[in-house]
Amino acid sequence: MIPQEREPRHVPLVHLLREGMVEGVHHGSVVVLSPDGSTLFEAGDPDVAMYPRSTAKPLQAAAMARLGLRLGPSGFAIAAASHSGEPRHLEAAAAVLASRGFAETDLGNPADLPYDPIERDAWIAGGRQAARLAHNCSGKHAAMLAVCQEQRWDIDSYLDPAHPLQRAIRETVEELTGQTVPRVATDGCGAPLFALSLRGLARAASQIATAPEGSPESLVATGIRRHPDLVAGSRRDVTRLMRAVPGLIAKDGFEAVQLAALPNGTAVALKIADGGDRARPAVLAAALARAGVGPELLAPFSNPALRVTDALAA
């Protein structure tokens, strides 16, 4: 299957309320798949081509594990992370680099300030400049360098879509999603970005979540489950959600994309049309409720000012 490139047919998913009146509307699309891959729920346009942004990182990490990358759970967690730039994140990414003899200057991602606003303010107050290690994708890039070293591939061109590493990642993405990539772009960190659909993204998340122990995909799932703090950050809803829901793997991405998968393989993928994060947790909580997650686990992620529409409400 090749996802079709066209304008998405998103639908209203969340209302912003002020004293009972609708003040704003967030459109988007969402799909919930059962463990056997059948559709439990969908709204909007889950089959149109879209860019998964950083939700693709678990898929990319799985591809690198298939190529022989061997890291501990924390290493795979930071490889699949969009980290907040907290000290533990910088240490984990630096540890992957050091384990293969690389330095921060070898990273191909741009220099940046920490993603977390508190960390960023402290960084600036301390007189520090933007750094490659502080970029939220530095763990992924450190892992990419490690794979290239192990495979004896060229280091300088590892971000080229024609590089053996990126070709292998594309093959894994296509296998896990069951889709042919219709378009390749460049993500904000400089790495190739493969378009796919929300349905394909959910299918891939399910496969990673249910991978047999010892398989390459299970190394990624184990890392995410053991170290949710590394995958996002101590003040991020994604980390808090994985701590709240046993065995859940979850990953957010820029432009309000999100994936999540339960240990039994039930999986969710969503996209908020306006790219803002305000509505994303509300939609994810509603989708996880449809996936069978108990309301007591999801209650901390509710926002009384946000109400899901009839298109999403159970």
N, C-alpha and C positions, 0 to 999 in steps of 0.2 A: 504494500500500500504506500502511495505517495501522498502526504497531506497536501491539500489544495491551497495555493496561494491566492488569497482574496481578502476583502475586508471582512473581519469577523462579525458574526451576527450575535453579539453579546446581548444579554437581557438584564433587567434590573435585578440585583441580588440583595442589596442592602439599602435601607432608608436611614438617613440621619434625622433624628427627631429633636425638636425643641418645643418643650411643653406640649407634647402630643401632636404637633404638626410636623409634616415632612418638610425639612429644610434643604436636604440634599439627597441625591440618589447616586449610588455606585453600581455601575453595570459590570458584567463579567461573565465568565463561563466556568463550569465546574463539572467534574465527572467522578463518580465513585464506582470502582470495580470490585466485584466479588473475587474470592480466591481463584475461581475457575476462569476468570477473565470476562465473565458476563457483566452487563451493566446493572448495577443496583440503583443508580440515580444519575441523571445528567440534567443540566440546564445550560442554555446558551449554545455555544458552538464548540464543543470539545474536539472536533475533528479537523478544524482549520489549522493551517501551518502557523506556528508561532515560535519565538525564540525563548528557550527555557532559561536563559541566563544562568545564574549560579545554581539553579536546581539541577543542572546537568553534572555538577561535580561528583556526586556519588557514582554516576555512570562512568565518568572519566576515571575516577579512582578504581572502579572495577576493571576497566580496560587495562590500567597499569598493573593491577594485581595479576591479571591474566598474562601480562608480559614478563612476569617474574619478580615484580617489585615485592620485597619483603621488608615490612615495617611492623613494629608493634602496634597494638590498638590505638595508642595516642598518635602514632605516625599516620595511620590511615584516617583517623578522625580529622587531623589538621589538613590532610590531603584533600578531604571532602568538604572543607570548611570555607565559609565566608566569615572569618573571625573578626572580632571587635577591636583587636589591637591591644588587648590586655597583656600584662607581662607573661602570663602562662601561654598565651598564643604565640608571642614572639619567641619564647623559649622553645616551644614545640616545633615551630618552623625552622628555627636555627639548628635544632638537634637533627632534623632530617638532612639539612645541608652539611653539617659537620660530620655526619655518619658516612658521607661519601667524599669528604674532603673539599666541599664547595664553600664559597663565601657568599655573603649577601650580594656582592657585586656581580655574581654569576646569574642572579635572578633576571629573567626577561620581562617581568612585570614592571610597570612604572613605579616611581616613588610616590608615597602618599602619606597622609596623616592617619592616625587610628580612626576606625569607623565609629566607635563608641564616643558620644559627645563628651562624657566626663574624662575619658582617657585622652581624647584629643585636646581638651582644654588644658589638662595637666601637662601634656606634651609641649604645647605652645608656651605655657607659663614657664616651663623649664628651659626654654630657649632652643628646643630641638627642631630640626628641619624635617621635612618630609623624607621618608626612607622607604626603600623597597620592601624591607622586612615588615614594615607597618601596614603595607597594603593588604586588604582583606583576602586576597588570593595568593599570598606568598607561600602558603602551605602546599597548594596545588602545584605551583611552579617549582618548588623544591622537590616535590615528588617526580615531576616531569624530568628534571635534571638527573635525578637518581636513576630513573629508568633508562635514560639515554646512556648513562655511564655503564650500566649493567649490560645493555645491548650493544655497546660500543658504537653507538650512533653519534653523529655530529651534534655537538652541544650548541654551537652558535645559532643554528637554524631551527631549533626545536619547536618554534612557534609557526613555522611555515606549514600551511595546510598540506603540502606535498611531502612533508617530512614523514619518515616511517612511523614515528610515534603518533602523529595526528591521523595518519591513515588507519592505524590500528584502533585508535580511539573511535573514529567514525564507524569502523566495522562493528565494534562492540555496541555502540549506540544503536546502530541499525538492527542488530540482532536482539538486543534487550527490548527495544520498542516495537519490533516487528514492522518497522517502516523504513522506507528509503528516504534519506535526507534530500529535501528539495532545494535547499539553499544553504550556503556556508557564508557566514559573516565573521566579523572580528569582535570579540567581547571587549569590555572595558579594560581588561587586564592584558589584552594583546593576544590571547589564545583564540584559536578557531572556535566558532560558535555554530553548532549544527541545528538547523530548524527541524522541528517535529511538531506533533500535536499533543494536547493535554491527555488524550486517551493513550497515546504511545508512552508518554511520560509516566502515567499511572501504571501501565503494564510493566515498565522497567523497574519502577519502585517496588512493585510486588515481587518481582523475581529476585531482587537484591534482598528484600526482607525475609524471603523464604529459602534462600540458598542453602544447600546442604553444608553442614559443618566441615570446614577444611577447604571448601571451594574458594576461588578468588573473590567471588561476590560476598561470601560470608565474612571474609576478612574486613571488608568495608563495613558491612552491617554491624559486626562486633565492635569495631572502632567507634562507630557513631553511637551505639547503645551504651558503651562503657564511658564515653567521654562527650556527652552532649554539651558540656561547658566549652569544649574546644571547637565544636562545630559552629557555634554562633557566639554566645557570650553570656556573662552572668546577668546582664540586664535585658536580654533578648527574649521575646515570647517563644521563639523556637526551642531554645534550651529549656525554658520552664515547662513547655508542653511535653517534651520528651521525658523530663523528670516526673511529670504527673501521670502519664499514660504508660504503663509497663510495656516494654519491648517495642515501643513506637520508634520508627526512624522518620525524621522529618528534615526538610531542607527548604529554605526560602531563597528567593533570588530577586534582583532588581526588577523594576517594573511590575512588582506585586505578583510574582509567580510563586507557587508553593506546591510541594509534593509531600505526601505522608503515607506511610504504610504500616499496618499492624503486623504482628508476628504471624498471623494466619494467612497473610497475603492480601487481605482487603486493603485497597489503595485509593488514594485521593490525589487529584491534581486540579489546580485552579489558577485562574488568571483574572485579576481585576483590571478592567479596561483602562482606567485613568492612570494606572501605574503607581498609585499611592497606597501606602501600607495601612491606612486607617481601617479599611473594610476587610482586609485580608484575614486577620485572626477570627473575625466574626463568621466569615464564610467557611473557614477551615473548621471551626468548632461545630457549625451546623452540619457540614459534610461528615465529620467524624461521628456525630450523633447518628446520622443515617448509616454509618458503617458499624454501629453497635457499641460505641464507647458510651459509658454511663454518664448521665448528667452531672453527677457529683464530681467527676474528674474534670469536666469541661467548665463548670461554674466559674472558676477563677479567671476564665478568659472571656467572660461576657462583659459587655459594655452597655449600660442602660440607655445610652444615647443612640445606639445602633440597633436596628431591628431588621432581621432578614425578611425578605419579601415572600409572598406566597409561592413564588417559583422555587424557593429553597426550603421553606419551613416544612418540617416533618408533619 
